[in-house]
Amino acid sequence: MSEILEKAVAAINDKMAEATFDSSVKFKIEDEGSIVVDSDGVRISDEETDCTLIASLDVFTKILDGDMNATEAYMTGSLKVEGSMSAAMELSSLLA
């Protein structure tokens, strides 16, 4: 497994420690793999979800570190959203 993905899973778990998330979202990180966030937690996976967020490793890292707002990334085309926009917005608010 990718060390980058393992670190990302840990970081997202930390940010969502007390949160409840009923949707399912996949982060598809170009040239790295995918992470799924749903009611069961956060894990490295490529399963089907309500929403898929697609970004480069650089953009994903900036969003996770708080250096870039997910909405800003989406509006500039750095982050692509496929599927449920409401699931994406719900997750974005939890990770902010």
N, C-alpha and C positions, 0 to 999 in steps of 0.2 A: 504494500500500500504506500501511497505517496505521503511523505512526511509533511508536505504542505497541506494536504487534505486532512491529515490527522490533527495538525495544529489548528486548522480552521474549525474542525468539529469541536475541539476543546474550547476555542474562543466563543463559538456560538452557544455551546452549552452553558458557559459562564454567564453570558449576557441574558440567557433565557431561564436561569435557575429557578426563578419564582413565577414564571409566566405560564399561562395556559394558551395553547395554540391548537385550534380545532381543524384548521385547513392543512393542506400539504403543499410544500413548495420545494422545488429542486433548484439548487445552484449548480449550473453547468459552467465550469471554469475551463475555458479554452485550453487545450493541450495538457490538462491535469486530470480531469474527471468530474464527478458529480457528488454533491452532498444533498441529502434529503432531510427536511425538517417537517415533522408532523406531530400528532398527539402522542406518538410513541417515543419522541425525542429527536436526536440529531445523529446521523450516521452517513458513512460513505456508501452510496448506493446510486443506481441509475433507474430505479423503478418509476412507474407512472405517478404523476402528481397532478394536483389541481392547477398548478402554475409552475412554469420553468423560467428562471432568471438566467440569462446568458451574458457572460462578461469575460474579459481577459483577467489573468491573474492579478495584474496591476490594479485594475479597476476594482475587482473583488476585494483585494487587500485594503485599498483606500476606503471603501465603504465599511468594511469590518473594523478598521482602525478609527473610524469617525472623521477621516480626512476628506471624505466626499459624501455628500448626501445622495441617497439612492434615487430620489426624485430628480436631482440635478443630473445624475448619470443617465437616467432614462431620457430626460429632455434633450441631452446633448448627443444621444445615440450610442453612448458608451455601454449602456445596459439595455438588453433586449428582454421584453416580457412576452411570454407565450402562455395563453390561458387566462385564468382568473386574476384580473387586476385587483380585485378586493383582497384576495389572499396575499398578493404581493405587498399591498399597502399595509395590511395587518402585520405581516412579518417585519416590514420596514420600521413600523412604529415600535415594535418590541426590541429591535436591535439598535435603535437610535440612542 
